[in-house]
Amino acid sequence: MKLRYRSFVLYVVLFFTKCNAVLKKNNVDLKSKNSAFEQSNANLKSRNLALNKIMQNSNQET
């Protein structure tokens, strides 16, 4: 009976170890995607500011 209990506990520990490894990998993937989106967002904000300045200048000229 002790052997079955020990093997069950071992399988549970291995299962959660595997789950933890998968979650850590997914977390790293999501962090890299998030940084890419943040960079894209920063680029779009700077473009938006530039276009707003252009629009303000063209409105002032008319």
N, C-alpha and C positions, 0 to 999 in steps of 0.2 A: 504494500500500500504506500509506503514512503517513497518508493521508486516512482510510482505513478504521479504522486504529488510533486515530486521534484522535477520530473520531466514536464509536467503541466506548467509549473512555475517558470521553468526555463523557456518553454515555448511562448508564454505570455511576455516574458522579458524580451525575448528576441523580436516578437511582434511589435512591441512598443518601441524598441530600438530602431527597427526598420521604419516605422511610422515617423519617428523623430527625424531620421535621416532624410526621408522624403520631404517632410515639412520644411526642414532647413534648406534643402535645395530649392524648393518652390519659393521660399522667402527670398533667397538670393536672386532668383530669376525675376521676381516681382520688384525687388529693389532696383535692379538694372533697368527694367522697363520704366519704372517710375522716374528714374533720373533722365532717361531719354525723353519722356513726356515733359518733364520740367524744363529741359533744354529747348524743346520745341515750343513750349509755352512762352519762354523768355524771348525766343526769336519772333514769335507772333506779336508779343507785346511791343517789342521795339519797332516792328513794321507798322503796327497800328499807330504808335506815337508819331512816326515819320509821316504817315498818311494824314493824320490829324493836322500836323503842322502845314503840310501842303494845302490841305483844304482851307485852313485858316488864312494862309497867305493868298490863296485865290479868291476867297471871299472879301478880303481887305482890298484887293485890287479892283474889284467891281463896284 
